[in-house]
Amino acid sequence: MSRSEVLFARAVKRIPGGVNSPVRAYGAIGETPRFIQGAVGSRIFDADGNEYTDYIGSWGPMILGHNHPVIREAVVRACEHGLSFGCATEREVEMAEFICERIPHVEMIRMVNSGTEAVMSAIRAARGYTGKDKIIKFAGCYHGHSDALLVSAGSGVMTSGVPDSAGVPRGCTQDTMIAVYNDLSSVKQLMEESNGQVAAVIVEPVAANMGVVAPAEGFLKGLRSLCDEYQAVLIFDEVITGFRLAFDGAAGYYGVKPDMVTYGKIIGAGMPVGAYGGRKEIMEQVAPAGPVYQAGTLSGNPVAMAAGLAQLKILWENPDIYTHLQEKGEMMFDGIRKIFADHNIPYQVNSTASLGSIFFTEEKVTDYASAKTSDTAAFAEYFKYMLNHGVHLAPSQFEAMFISDAHSQEDISQTLELIEEYFRA
């Protein structure tokens, strides 16, 4: 048995399913999860000493690559003073100032510990600000595992969400309404049916949890207009896209200003952290400034803040990184499109800048229903081939590939060669 297999056999005895997050499980593709021992740059190494070119990047935050020396040094220096105080620190003020002074739509910000917590808190703040209860989310968009957002992601419009997980009472999702991504008419329909009771519309501006699905022309601007018309708060969930598509995220990339935004681990350079922010009058509703309660003992953790500030400063001071990421994304995903065209392969390639995915379907993918037409068994065979040839992808048809600044043209060329070999065979 490999070391990963031995570790997994131990893990399943003490950890549900043998993993601490379902996305790490390899059950859907019939493999044992690889247990990772280390990573540097674009490379990741498992417990058996195997080396892979990594396109997960801790699910996005390793935008500069793994184990960046400047970030590592910032963490080491921060640790010398202690790991956690449960008290206010200068670094969390620096982080708040750094973000708010550079991102026009973030006037105030609150640090939390995960993307899930950021989204849950942002929705509570939006409800407190508007005095309304209902929210609209989109089928196929994932916003963490809080009860109100774990709702059935069907293909049609739903006025009352159905819990998508055991343990979630129907009462927790009765005010969650489900619209169709890239379909403004479905949002307007729900707005009308709610009789003006929609507190917020929350959206992944680029959907990246049903595979990568970009917003159609005018979709995000249409959401902005509908929220203005019906006096609802527009929330961009930028846990994936924040500081990745551009320094000011998808909001800047597409030129649409949300009322609130949520961030995840990218503002901690991969450390467990999140944040939500936006317009001052909304954020001032949050305790202790206002009546919307939200707290966190470890929020603004000094080590996480040190790591995140180091990464954000590099990104801010080196805007050419975003140019390089765009070029690398085009090289990768246009390269796959060419392979498919040359070999008359009918599958779809969706991408935005350094995010992308292959859908094993002949149907153009624009929303959750079309994404679900993908052949997951065909994806599993592709995944196993790539993994066994040294390319580390997400073990799911419905996750993104993440390209980092550390990926070289050679990395991408070698990956494209493997993809062509697989589909040619």
N, C-alpha and C positions, 0 to 999 in steps of 0.2 A: 504493500500500500504506500501511496505517496504521503508525505508529511501533511499536506492539505486534507487528504482523506482521513488520516488519523485524528487531526484536530477537529474535523467536522463530526466524526464519530463521538468524540468527547463532547462537542458543543451541543449536539441534539439531546443529550441527557440532561442538560442544565439550562439551555436557552431555547425558548419556543422556536421550533423549526431550525434550530442551530445557528440562527443569525439574529442580530439586534435591530435589523430593519429589513422588511420583506424584499426590498429591491436588491439586496445582496444575495438572495437565494437563487440558485441555479436550477431549481426544480423544473421550470418551464422549458429548459433546453436539455434536461437529462444529464446534467453534469454535477460534480461536486464543486462548491465554491472554492476559489483560490484564496488562501489565507496570505495576506500581504505582509511582508517583513520590512520593506523600505521602498523609497522612491527618490529619484533625483531627475530634474529636468523633465524630459518627455518619457522617461523610463520608470517602470515599476517592477518590483521583484517579489516573487512569492516565496513561501516557506521552503520550497524545494530547490530554490536557487534559479528558477526560470526567470528570464527577462522578457518584458513585453513593452511595446510602444503603447502608451496609455492614452485612450481617448475618453476616459471618464473624468479624470482630474478632480476626484472627490466630489463629483456631480457639479462641477463648474467653477468652484472658487479658485482653483489653482491656475489662474489665468496667466501667471508668469512662469508656470511650471512648478514641479515639485521641489520642495526643500530649497527654496531660493535663499542664497547666503545672507542677503540683507535682512530678510524677514526672520530667518533663523537667529541671527545675531540680536535682533530686536527682542525676540522672545527670551533668549538667554539673559539679556540684560534686565528685562522686566522681572524674571523669576528671582533674580538676586535680591529683590526687595520684598518678595512674598508673592504667593499665588492668588490670594483673595482676601479682601478686607471686609466686604459687606458694607462699605462706607464710600462716600463720594471721593473721587480721585481727579487729579488734573487731566489725566489722559482721556477720560470720558468727555470732559469739556472740550479738549482739543479735537476729539473725533467729531463731536457735534458741530463745532465751529468750522472744521475743515469741510464737512459735507454741506452745511447750510450756506456757507459763503461761496460755494462753487456750483450748486445745483439750484436753479431759480425756483423750482416748484417745491423745494423743501425749506420752509421757513423755520420750522422747529422739528426736532427729532427725539425719539425715546429709544434707548437701547434695550433689547431683550436678549433671549438666549437661543432662539431658533426662528426659522421662517414660519413655522406653524404658529408660534406665539405672536410673532409680528402681525400675521394676518388676523388672528383671533382678536387681537387688541385693536387693530385698525378698524375692524368692523364694529366693535363695541363703541369706539370713539365716534364713528360715523352715525351710529344709532343715537348715541347721546346728544350729538350735535343737532341732528335733524328732528329728533323726537319721533322717529318712525321705526318700524320693526322689520320690514321685509327687505331682503337683499336678492339681487340677481347675480347668479354665476353661470358659467357656460359648461355644457356637457364636454367632458374630456379634459377640462382644466383642473389642475390639482392645486389646492391651496393649504396643504397640511392636513393633519388628522383631527382637528377639533370637531366636535359633534355636529355643529350647524353646517359644516362644509363637506362632511362625508355623506353625500347624497348620491342617489342613483344617477349615473351619467348617461341617460338614455339619448336617443337620437332626435327626439322631438321636444317641443316646448312643454314644460311642466310647471304648473302653478304652485305645487306643493311638493317639495323634495321627498323622495322615499329613501330612508336610511340605507346606506350601502355597506353597512358593517353591523354585525351583531353587537349588542351592547349600546346602541344608539337609539334612544326612545324616539318615536315619531314626533313627539312634541318638540324635540330639539331641531327638527328640520322643517317644521310646518311653515316657517316664514322664509325658507330658502326656495327661490324660484329658478328654474333651469331654462336657459336660452340656448340657441344654437350658435356656435362660434362662426363668425363671418356672415351672420344673418341679422342685419339691423331690424328687419321687420319682426323677428321673434322677440327682440328686446322691446320694441314699441308695443307689441301686443301685451306683453306682461306688464308694462308700465300702465297701460290702459286698464287692464283687468285688476290691478292693485288699488285702483281709486286713489292714486297719489300717495300710497303708503310705502314706496320703495325708498329706503334710507341710502342704499349704495348699490352700485354695480361694480363687481370685482372681476378683473380679467387678467390673464397672462397676456401681455401685449403681443408677445410671440409665444404661442402655445408650445410647450416643450415637454409635456407629460402625456401626450398621445402620439409621441414622435414629434418632430418639429413641424408646426403648421404656422405659416406666416399670416399676418392680417391682410385681408384683401384691401385693395385700393379704396380708401375712404372709410374703412370700418372703424378705426380708432377715432377718427374725427367725427364720425357719426355718433359714436358712443358719447363723445364730449358734448355734442349738440343735444342729444336726448337727455343726458343728465342735467344740462342747463335748463332744458324745457320743463322737466318734471321735478326739478329741485332735489336731485339725488347726488350723492358724493361719488365721484369716479375714482376708484382705487386701482392702480396698476400694481399687480403682484410682480415685482422685479427680482424675486429671489434668484431666478435664472439669468435674466437679461441685464440686471443692474450692474453698472460698471463693466459690462462685457461688450455690448453692442457699441457703446460709446461711454465716455465717462459719466454722462448724465443719462445713461441707460436707453431703453427703448423710447422713453419720452422725448429725449433729445434726438435720437436716431430717426424717429418718425415725425417729430415736430408737433406733438400733441401733449398738452399740459394736464396731468391729472390733478385731482384735489389732494390725494394721498398716495403714498407709495410704500411698499414693503420691501425690505432687503433681507438677505440671509447670510450664509457663511462667507460670502465673498468679502464682506466688510470686516471679517476677521482673518482673512487669508487662509480660510479653511478651519479656523478655530470655531467651536460651537457658539454662534452669536447670531443675532438678527437685529432689526430695527424697523420702526415705522415712523413716518413723518409726513409733513405736508403743510397745508395752510395754517397760519398761526391761530386763527379763530377756532379751527377744529381742534388742534393740538392743545390749546389752552383749556379744553374740556377735561383733560386727563389729570387725575389726582397726582399731587396735592393741589394743583392749580385750579382744578374743576371737579365736577361730581362723578366723572367716569373713572371707576377704580381699576387700577392695574398696577401690579408690583412684581418685583423679582429680586431675590437676595443676591444672585450672582450677575445681575444685569450690569453691563459696563465693566465686566471683569478686566482688571488692568493688564493681564497678559494678552487676552484677546484684543484689547484696544491697541496695545503696542504692535501686535502682528498686523492688524488691519490698517493702522495708520501707515506703517511701513509700506504696505502694498499700495494703498491708495495714493500715497505721495509719489511712488514710482510711476504709477499710471498717469497722474496729473502732470508730472514733470516731463514725461516722455510720450506725448500724444501720437508719435509715429508708431507706437505699439499697436494702436487701433488700425492704422493703415496696413501694417504687416499682418494683423489678424484677418482683416478683410481679404488681403491677397492670398493668404494661406487657405482661407475658407473657399475662395474661388478655385484655387488650384485643386483642392480635394474634391469638392462637390461637382464642379464642372468636369473634373477628370472622371468621376464616376458616371456622370451623364454621357460623356463621350464613349466610355466603355459600353454602356447600355445601348447607345445608338449604333455603334460599330457592330455589335453582336446581336442586334435586333431583340434586345431584352426588354420586356414591357413594364418593368417595375418603375416605381416613382422615386425621385430624389428631391427632397425638400430641404432648403437651407436658407439661413439668414446670417450673413457675416461668418462668424466662427462656430455657429451651431448648424447641425444638419442631421438628417437621417434618411435611410433607405426604407421605403415601404414595399413590401412584397405583395403588391397588388397592381392590377392594370388600370385601376380607377384613380383619377386625379384626387389627391387628398387635400381637402379644404376644411374639414371639420371632423368631429368624433365618429360620425356614422361612416364616412368614407375611410377613415383610418382603420376602423374595425373590419374592413373587408380584407385586410392583409392576411397572408398565409403565414401563421406563426410557426408552423412546422418547417416551412421552407427557411424562415429566419433562423430557427434553431440549428439547422444544418450549416448554414452560412456562419453563424456565430462560432460553432465548434471548430470549423476549419480555420477561421481567423485566429481563434485563441490558440489552437495547436500549432500555429505558424507564427506566434509571437506578437499578436495584436490584441490588446485588451479593450473590449467593447462592453457596453452595458448589456446584461443578460436578458434583454427584453426588446421586442419589436417596437415598443412604445416609449422608448427613451432616446435622448439625444446623444450625438457625438460632440465632444467638446475639444476644440483645438486651442492650444496655448501658445504663448509667445516662445516657449522653449522648443516647440516642434520645428524641426528643420525641413527644408525642401526635400532633403534626402529621406527623412522619415515619411513624408507624405508620398513621395515617389515610390518607395518600397511598399507602402500600404496599397497604393493603386495597383502595383504589379500583382500583389496577392489577390486583390479583388478581381482583376482580370483573369488570373489563373483559375480562380474558383469558378467564375461564370463560364469561362471557356471550356472547362472540364465538364 
